[in-house]
Amino acid sequence: MKYRQTDSPPVAAAKASFSTSTAYRIEQDRRLPSQKKAPRGRRRPDPLARVFETEIVPMLKAAPGVRPVTIFEELLRRHPELGAGIRRTLERRIRAWRAIHGEEQEVIFRQTHEPGQRGLSDFTDMGELGVTIAGVPLDHRLYHFRLAYSGFEHAHVVLGGESFIALAEGLQNALWSLGGAPREHRTDSLSAAFCNLDRDAKDDLTRRYEDLCAHYGMRPSRNNRGIAHENGAIESSHGHLKRAVGDALLLRGTADFDDLAAYRGFIDEIVSRRNARNAKRIDSERTALQDLPDRRTSDYEEVIVHVTSSGGFTLRKVFYTVPSRLIGHRLRVRLYDDHLDVFVGGTHLLTLPRGRPHPNGKHDQVVDYRHVIHSLRRKPMALLNRNRYELPRRR
């Protein structure tokens, strides 16, 4: 059309590199081809015309989250004559209706992470991998720490459920392995750690968590309950880590380990290989981290117990035996995730493996026969069938 201002249609067409007939056609009608097309009409009667407003819309309003396939199955139950061919039509119509009349959805704001700004913690269940220790299934979780900027990871095997002790131990192991602390530490709502606690215990746990973060100069923050994407920098990493562990177990050929230390070393090796891929970003972020304090803070819970005449004490629905000379004494017990340290005053006496109550709530026992064998020998008939129960001798 620019050439047409000064030239004839054939000359303008030649300069524009199209035919003379096209030039004369444009002279007669200057609309674009897309503007000349008439809207395509419906090729068949609307199969949902008589049911959409009267039946489908009320269902969408009554249950906004209902899936289109559920409405489709309900329509076929009410109107079998509609046939299975209406499914795609129904899904498109529901999608269009929700775009106009549906509820507001949550908006996700993308974040730009800065070096040294945020570290995240969470727990993930590992039961589906079928790990065993000397043939015994290991019911455990992984405490998982990650830096949002560089992707540095640390994982710690947790034998019990989610708890402040597991969080404190895993977090401090991660920070000292990293060599610094971020300015903010983010977790989920910690609802599992607060489970079955009374109001005073919850307040105490909150205070202890805040003190832990303050010891390392970190600002504690939490995402809203049930909103996983607010913790997305570690939630998505859970799946990657679990798949990496699962693949490594397949290559290993077995999920059985000689002891817990061997399994923990296996996890550490996997996490170390993952960190090696991000070594440059991790090293650059280390320069932006805060310095660590001079020492760790407590990653245990301290409890006072009384040793009964049965030669032990009960703690968290588990009975533990101790040397009988401690009967009647009050002991100070430091409760860790996988063991107990027992003190009389400031003197450390012994370390006991930590027991767990049965899933149905029934009490359990951690009994060392050396603590009671001397009394059993003096009891008439106490060891009548001792040969049947004699433990195999160590070679």
C-alpha angles and dihedrals in degrees: 000000000000091000090045090066090071106015138057120259095261093049094044090048092051092050091048091049100241135106128281091239090058089051093054091045090054089048089059098043121015096187120118117252090248089056093054096057114103116225111267111249128218111284096202136021116281105261092200098047096106098039108035100078096031102043113007099047093051089052091050091050094046094048110022093180097052115127120243090235090059091053089046092055091047091051092052089051091052097036112024090172091071092074132207093282093082095069098095091042090051093048092051091047093050091048091051092047092050091049088060105029105017128113123274113266129218114267117223115215113209114230132216109214120216125209113269093006108107140022122182133206132194142148127238129192116240099185094110092066093066097225115180133190112215088338096311116116112248113222102201149133134215122239103216126199124184138174110229096216106043101021096237108169137198127181129192126189110239117196099192130042128286109304141151090254092056091045094048094047095045095044094050092047088053095048095048091046089051094045097228146041131246121233094245133036117200128193137164119263091288088226092149091055090050093048116126093005124131122232096268092049091050091051090048092049091050091051092048092050091050090048090051092053092044090053089062095037093248126142110229118225136168135202120233117275113270094009100112097171090067085068092037096129088073103021092066090045090058091070093047092050094047091049090050090052091046092051091047090052090052091051090046089056096225140050093210121106131190094233143346093266090060092052092048090051089051091054092046091053093052093048091047091055090050091051091050089065090059097038096126095050091044092051091049092050093049089070089060096050125102119253117261120246121253093264144009121264124231117298095180140070118241119217133176114223135181120227109227130208088266087075099251149049137248120235126171093347093309125109115217125192122220133179109297092236086075094063109130094018127120110231131198110225125194107207115210129175095263106015147023127232112208122207137183103205104315096334119104110225108176147330121240129194110249117248129206129215117246117270090251090058096257116146121254135202137225103199127178107197090208088070094058108022094095091057093045091055091058094049114093112247091357092123098031093131097029093133090062091055099034113136117236113264120249115250 
